Amino acid sequence: MLEFYLLKWPQQPLSGSPCGYNWWWQEEACKLFSKPLVIGNILTLLPLESLPDSDVQIKSWVWIWWFRLPPEQQAQLRRQLSQVS
């Protein structure tokens, strides 16, 4: 089951697999190209790149403000990120 996060502007809807390695952002399948950066309890930066089979290879740093997520989404995102750390 995928977890879905609706990020605030200018970001787009983000979803991720429970293992934390597979992500979907801007309707593109992505993977992490580096470890996520967690800056205290304020911000997380996800280093995402589109999968090789897509037409265009895109790397993006998606930022997530912790305080804008509901508590249950914060807990789920922390679980997902702990899987890849």
N, CA, C and O atoms as a GROMACS GRO file, in nm:
protein
  340
    1MET      N    1   0.083  -0.117   0.000
    1MET     CA    2   0.000   0.000   0.000
    1MET      C    3   0.088   0.125   0.000
    1MET      O    4   0.186   0.132   0.075
    2LEU      N    5   0.056   0.221  -0.082
    2LEU     CA    6   0.131   0.344  -0.091
    2LEU      C    7   0.079   0.446   0.009
    2LEU      O    8  -0.041   0.453   0.035
    3GLU      N    9   0.170   0.523   0.063
    3GLU     CA   10   0.131   0.634   0.149
    3GLU      C   11   0.127   0.759   0.064
    3GLU      O   12   0.216   0.780  -0.018
    4PHE      N   13   0.026   0.841   0.082
    4PHE     CA   14   0.003   0.959  -0.001
    4PHE      C   15   0.018   1.084   0.084
    4PHE      O   16  -0.041   1.094   0.192
    5TYR      N   17   0.097   1.178   0.036
    5TYR     CA   18   0.117   1.305   0.106
    5TYR      C   19   0.077   1.417   0.011
    5TYR      O   20   0.124   1.422  -0.103
    6LEU      N   21  -0.008   1.505   0.055
    6LEU     CA   22  -0.044   1.622  -0.025
    6LEU      C   23   0.037   1.739   0.030
    6LEU      O   24   0.004   1.796   0.133
    7LEU      N   25   0.143   1.772  -0.042
    7LEU     CA   26   0.233   1.877   0.003
    7LEU      C   27   0.178   2.012  -0.035
    7LEU      O   28   0.100   2.024  -0.130
    8LYS      N   29   0.217   2.114   0.038
    8LYS     CA   30   0.170   2.250   0.012
    8LYS      C   31   0.242   2.308  -0.108
    8LYS      O   32   0.348   2.260  -0.149
    9TRP      N   33   0.182   2.410  -0.165
    9TRP     CA   34   0.240   2.478  -0.280
    9TRP      C   35   0.384   2.514  -0.250
    9TRP      O   36   0.410   2.554  -0.136
   10PRO      N   37   0.480   2.505  -0.342
   10PRO     CA   38   0.462   2.472  -0.484
   10PRO      C   39   0.477   2.324  -0.514
   10PRO      O   40   0.488   2.286  -0.631
   11GLN      N   41   0.479   2.241  -0.414
   11GLN     CA   42   0.499   2.099  -0.437
   11GLN      C   43   0.373   2.033  -0.493
   11GLN      O   44   0.266   2.094  -0.495
   12GLN      N   45   0.387   1.913  -0.536
   12GLN     CA   46   0.279   1.834  -0.594
   12GLN      C   47   0.250   1.716  -0.501
   12GLN      O   48   0.327   1.690  -0.409
   13PRO      N   49   0.140   1.644  -0.525
   13PRO     CA   50   0.114   1.524  -0.444
   13PRO      C   51   0.232   1.426  -0.453
   13PRO      O   52   0.290   1.406  -0.560
   14LEU      N   53   0.265   1.368  -0.341
   14LEU     CA   54   0.377   1.275  -0.329
   14LEU      C   55   0.325   1.148  -0.266
   14LEU      O   56   0.248   1.153  -0.170
   15SER      N   57   0.366   1.034  -0.318
   15SER     CA   58   0.333   0.908  -0.253
   15SER      C   59   0.458   0.821  -0.250
   15SER      O   60   0.547   0.835  -0.334
   16GLY      N   61   0.463   0.732  -0.154
   16GLY     CA   62   0.581   0.648  -0.139
   16GLY      C   63   0.545   0.510  -0.090
   16GLY      O   64   0.442   0.489  -0.026
   17SER      N   65   0.631   0.416  -0.123
   17SER     CA   66   0.609   0.278  -0.078
   17SER      C   67   0.650   0.266   0.068
   17SER      O   68   0.731   0.345   0.116
   18PRO      N   69   0.597   0.168   0.139
   18PRO     CA   70   0.632   0.150   0.280
   18PRO      C   71   0.782   0.131   0.303
   18PRO      O   72   0.833   0.168   0.409
   19CYS      N   73   0.853   0.073   0.206
   19CYS     CA   74   0.997   0.051   0.223
   19CYS      C   75   1.076   0.181   0.211
   19CYS      O   76   1.191   0.186   0.253
   20GLY      N   77   1.016   0.286   0.155
   20GLY     CA   78   1.082   0.414   0.145
   20GLY      C   79   1.173   0.432   0.025
   20GLY      O   80   1.233   0.538   0.009
   21TYR      N   81   1.185   0.331  -0.061
   21TYR     CA   82   1.275   0.341  -0.176
   21TYR      C   83   1.204   0.385  -0.304
   21TYR      O   84   1.268   0.443  -0.392
   22ASN      N   85   1.076   0.358  -0.316
   22ASN     CA   86   1.001   0.392  -0.436
   22ASN      C   87   0.905   0.507  -0.406
   22ASN      O   88   0.832   0.503  -0.308
   23TRP      N   89   0.907   0.609  -0.492
   23TRP     CA   90   0.826   0.727  -0.473
   23TRP      C   91   0.759   0.765  -0.604
   23TRP      O   92   0.809   0.732  -0.711
   24TRP      N   93   0.648   0.834  -0.595
   24TRP     CA   94   0.579   0.887  -0.712
   24TRP      C   95   0.552   1.034  -0.686
   24TRP      O   96   0.485   1.070  -0.589
   25TRP      N   97   0.606   1.119  -0.773
   25TRP     CA   98   0.592   1.263  -0.757
   25TRP      C   99   0.570   1.324  -0.894
   25TRP      O  100   0.639   1.290  -0.989
   26GLN      N  101   0.475   1.412  -0.904
   26GLN     CA  102   0.434   1.473  -1.031
   26GLN      C  103   0.403   1.366  -1.136
   26GLN      O  104   0.439   1.379  -1.253
   27GLU      N  105   0.336   1.260  -1.090
   27GLU     CA  106   0.294   1.148  -1.174
   27GLU      C  107   0.410   1.074  -1.238
   27GLU      O  108   0.391   1.009  -1.341
   28GLU      N  109   0.529   1.082  -1.180
   28GLU     CA  110   0.648   1.012  -1.228
   28GLU      C  111   0.695   0.914  -1.121
   28GLU      O  112   0.698   0.947  -1.002
   29ALA      N  113   0.731   0.793  -1.163
   29ALA     CA  114   0.792   0.698  -1.071
   29ALA      C  115   0.936   0.742  -1.047
   29ALA      O  116   1.009   0.773  -1.141
   30CYS      N  117   0.976   0.744  -0.919
   30CYS     CA  118   1.108   0.794  -0.882
   30CYS      C  119   1.174   0.699  -0.783
   30CYS      O  120   1.110   0.611  -0.726
   31LYS      N  121   1.302   0.720  -0.763
   31LYS     CA  122   1.378   0.652  -0.659
   31LYS      C  123   1.468   0.755  -0.593
   31LYS      O  124   1.488   0.864  -0.648
   32LEU      N  125   1.522   0.723  -0.477
   32LEU     CA  126   1.614   0.812  -0.408
   32LEU      C  127   1.750   0.802  -0.474
   32LEU      O  128   1.797   0.691  -0.503
   33PHE      N  129   1.816   0.915  -0.498
   33PHE     CA  130   1.953   0.909  -0.553
   33PHE      C  131   2.056   0.939  -0.445
   33PHE      O  132   2.176   0.937  -0.472
   34SER      N  133   2.011   0.965  -0.323
   34SER     CA  134   2.097   0.989  -0.209
   34SER      C  135   2.012   0.970  -0.084
   34SER      O  136   1.892   0.946  -0.093
   35LYS      N  137   2.074   0.982   0.032
   35LYS     CA  138   1.996   0.973   0.156
   35LYS      C  139   1.914   1.100   0.175
   35LYS      O  140   1.960   1.209   0.140
   36PRO      N  141   1.794   1.087   0.229
   36PRO     CA  142   1.715   1.207   0.261
   36PRO      C  143   1.786   1.288   0.369
   36PRO      O  144   1.852   1.234   0.457
   37LEU      N  145   1.771   1.418   0.360
   37LEU     CA  146   1.828   1.508   0.461
   37LEU      C  147   1.716   1.553   0.552
   37LEU      O  148   1.618   1.613   0.507
   38VAL      N  149   1.730   1.525   0.681
   38VAL     CA  150   1.631   1.567   0.779
   38VAL      C  151   1.693   1.679   0.861
   38VAL      O  152   1.797   1.659   0.925
   39ILE      N  153   1.631   1.794   0.859
   39ILE     CA  154   1.681   1.910   0.931
   39ILE      C  155   1.592   1.932   1.052
   39ILE      O  156   1.488   1.997   1.044
   40GLY      N  157   1.635   1.876   1.164
   40GLY     CA  158   1.559   1.885   1.288
   40GLY      C  159   1.418   1.834   1.270
   40GLY      O  160   1.394   1.738   1.197
   41ASN      N  161   1.326   1.898   1.337
   41ASN     CA  162   1.184   1.866   1.322
   41ASN      C  163   1.116   1.969   1.234
   41ASN      O  164   0.995   1.993   1.246
   42ILE      N  165   1.193   2.029   1.146
   42ILE     CA  166   1.139   2.137   1.064
   42ILE      C  167   1.118   2.093   0.919
   42ILE      O  168   1.011   2.114   0.863
   43LEU      N  169   1.220   2.033   0.859
   43LEU     CA  170   1.220   2.012   0.714
   43LEU      C  171   1.288   1.881   0.678
   43LEU      O  172   1.384   1.841   0.744
   44THR      N  173   1.239   1.816   0.575
   44THR     CA  174   1.305   1.700   0.516
   44THR      C  175   1.320   1.725   0.367
   44THR      O  176   1.228   1.774   0.301
   45LEU      N  177   1.437   1.692   0.315
   45LEU     CA  178   1.462   1.703   0.172
   45LEU      C  179   1.478   1.563   0.115
   45LEU      O  180   1.566   1.488   0.156
   46LEU      N  181   1.391   1.528   0.020
   46LEU     CA  182   1.398   1.398  -0.046
   46LEU      C  183   1.468   1.415  -0.180
   46LEU      O  184   1.422   1.491  -0.264
   47PRO      N  185   1.580   1.346  -0.201
   47PRO     CA  186   1.651   1.352  -0.329
   47PRO      C  187   1.592   1.249  -0.426
   47PRO      O  188   1.627   1.131  -0.419
   48LEU      N  189   1.505   1.292  -0.514
   48LEU     CA  190   1.436   1.200  -0.604
   48LEU      C  191   1.487   1.214  -0.747
   48LEU      O  192   1.518   1.324  -0.794
   49GLU      N  193   1.496   1.101  -0.815
   49GLU     CA  194   1.525   1.102  -0.958
   49GLU      C  195   1.430   1.007  -1.027
   49GLU      O  196   1.392   0.904  -0.972
   50SER      N  197   1.392   1.042  -1.149
   50SER     CA  198   1.300   0.957  -1.224
   50SER      C  199   1.370   0.826  -1.259
   50SER      O  200   1.492   0.822  -1.271
   51LEU      N  201   1.293   0.722  -1.276
   51LEU     CA  202   1.349   0.591  -1.307
   51LEU      C  203   1.407   0.590  -1.448
   51LEU      O  204   1.361   0.665  -1.534
   52PRO      N  205   1.507   0.505  -1.474
   52PRO     CA  206   1.576   0.505  -1.604
   52PRO      C  207   1.486   0.479  -1.724
   52PRO      O  208   1.518   0.521  -1.835
   53ASP      N  209   1.374   0.410  -1.705
   53ASP     CA  210   1.290   0.379  -1.820
   53ASP      C  211   1.199   0.494  -1.861
   53ASP      O  212   1.124   0.482  -1.958
   54SER      N  213   1.203   0.606  -1.788
   54SER     CA  214   1.121   0.720  -1.827
   54SER      C  215   1.191   0.798  -1.939
   54SER      O  216   1.311   0.782  -1.961
   55ASP      N  217   1.115   0.881  -2.008
   55ASP     CA  218   1.168   0.952  -2.124
   55ASP      C  219   1.278   1.050  -2.088
   55ASP      O  220   1.377   1.062  -2.160
   56VAL      N  221   1.262   1.120  -1.979
   56VAL     CA  222   1.357   1.223  -1.938
   56VAL      C  223   1.406   1.194  -1.798
   56VAL      O  224   1.326   1.167  -1.708
   57GLN      N  225   1.537   1.198  -1.778
   57GLN     CA  226   1.594   1.175  -1.645
   57GLN      C  227   1.593   1.307  -1.568
   57GLN      O  228   1.661   1.402  -1.607
   58ILE      N  229   1.518   1.313  -1.460
   58ILE     CA  230   1.504   1.436  -1.382
   58ILE      C  231   1.544   1.407  -1.238
   58ILE      O  232   1.499   1.310  -1.178
   59LYS      N  233   1.629   1.495  -1.182
   59LYS     CA  234   1.662   1.488  -1.040
   59LYS      C  235   1.602   1.610  -0.972
   59LYS      O  236   1.610   1.722  -1.023
   60SER      N  237   1.541   1.587  -0.856
   60SER     CA  238   1.476   1.694  -0.782
   60SER      C  239   1.497   1.674  -0.633
   60SER      O  240   1.506   1.561  -0.585
   61TRP      N  241   1.506   1.784  -0.562
   61TRP     CA  242   1.503   1.781  -0.416
   61TRP      C  243   1.364   1.826  -0.375
   61TRP      O  244   1.330   1.943  -0.391
   62VAL      N  245   1.284   1.735  -0.324
   62VAL     CA  246   1.148   1.765  -0.280
   62VAL      C  247   1.154   1.797  -0.131
   62VAL      O  248   1.202   1.716  -0.051
   63TRP      N  249   1.104   1.914  -0.094
   63TRP     CA  250   1.106   1.952   0.047
   63TRP      C  251   0.971   1.927   0.110
   63TRP      O  252   0.866   1.945   0.049
   64ILE      N  253   0.978   1.884   0.235
   64ILE     CA  254   0.858   1.853   0.313
   64ILE      C  255   0.870   1.924   0.447
   64ILE      O  256   0.963   1.898   0.524
   65TRP      N  257   0.778   2.013   0.473
   65TRP     CA  258   0.773   2.081   0.604
   65TRP      C  259   0.698   1.990   0.700
   65TRP      O  260   0.582   1.957   0.675
   66TRP      N  261   0.761   1.949   0.810
   66TRP     CA  262   0.698   1.859   0.905
   66TRP      C  263   0.571   1.918   0.964
   66TRP      O  264   0.471   1.848   0.978
   67PHE      N  265   0.574   2.046   0.999
   67PHE     CA  266   0.461   2.106   1.070
   67PHE      C  267   0.337   2.118   0.982
   67PHE      O  268   0.228   2.144   1.033
   68ARG      N  269   0.351   2.101   0.852
   68ARG     CA  270   0.234   2.109   0.764
   68ARG      C  271   0.167   1.974   0.742
   68ARG      O  272   0.060   1.967   0.682
   69LEU      N  273   0.228   1.868   0.792
   69LEU     CA  274   0.169   1.735   0.780
   69LEU      C  275   0.088   1.702   0.905
   69LEU      O  276   0.129   1.738   1.016
   70PRO      N  277  -0.025   1.635   0.889
   70PRO     CA  278  -0.098   1.588   1.006
   70PRO      C  279  -0.011   1.488   1.085
   70PRO      O  280   0.076   1.423   1.026
   71PRO      N  281  -0.032   1.475   1.216
   71PRO     CA  282   0.052   1.387   1.299
   71PRO      C  283   0.064   1.243   1.246
   71PRO      O  284   0.172   1.184   1.252
   72GLU      N  285  -0.046   1.187   1.194
   72GLU     CA  286  -0.038   1.049   1.143
   72GLU      C  287   0.051   1.040   1.019
   72GLU      O  288   0.119   0.940   1.000
   73GLN      N  289   0.052   1.143   0.935
   73GLN     CA  290   0.141   1.144   0.818
   73GLN      C  291   0.285   1.167   0.861
   73GLN      O  292   0.377   1.111   0.800
   74GLN      N  293   0.306   1.248   0.962
   74GLN     CA  294   0.442   1.267   1.013
   74GLN      C  295   0.500   1.133   1.060
   74GLN      O  296   0.615   1.100   1.029
   75ALA      N  297   0.421   1.058   1.134
   75ALA     CA  298   0.467   0.928   1.185
   75ALA      C  299   0.496   0.831   1.071
   75ALA      O  300   0.597   0.762   1.074
   76GLN      N  301   0.408   0.826   0.970
   76GLN     CA  302   0.429   0.736   0.857
   76GLN      C  303   0.554   0.775   0.778
   76GLN      O  304   0.632   0.688   0.740
   77LEU      N  305   0.572   0.904   0.754
   77LEU     CA  306   0.690   0.948   0.681
   77LEU      C  307   0.818   0.916   0.758
   77LEU      O  308   0.918   0.875   0.698
   78ARG      N  309   0.816   0.934   0.889
   78ARG     CA  310   0.934   0.898   0.970
   78ARG      C  311   0.964   0.749   0.958
   78ARG      O  312   1.081   0.710   0.950
   79ARG      N  313   0.861   0.664   0.958
   79ARG     CA  314   0.882   0.520   0.942
   79ARG      C  315   0.944   0.490   0.805
   79ARG      O  316   1.038   0.411   0.795
   80GLN      N  317   0.891   0.553   0.701
   80GLN     CA  318   0.944   0.529   0.566
   80GLN      C  319   1.091   0.573   0.556
   80GLN      O  320   1.174   0.501   0.500
   81LEU      N  321   1.122   0.689   0.611
   81LEU     CA  322   1.260   0.739   0.603
   81LEU      C  323   1.355   0.656   0.689
   81LEU      O  324   1.473   0.643   0.654
   82SER      N  325   1.306   0.601   0.799
   82SER     CA  326   1.394   0.517   0.882
   82SER      C  327   1.431   0.387   0.809
   82SER      O  328   1.534   0.328   0.838
   83GLN      N  329   1.349   0.343   0.715
   83GLN     CA  330   1.378   0.223   0.638
   83GLN      C  331   1.498   0.243   0.546
   83GLN      O  332   1.571   0.147   0.518
   84VAL      N  333   1.521   0.365   0.499
   84VAL     CA  334   1.629   0.391   0.403
   84VAL      C  335   1.751   0.455   0.467
   84VAL      O  336   1.854   0.471   0.400
   85SER      N  337   1.743   0.492   0.593
   85SER     CA  338   1.857   0.558   0.661
   85SER      C  339   1.957   0.458   0.712
   85SER      O  340   2.058   0.495   0.770
   0.00000   0.00000   0.00000
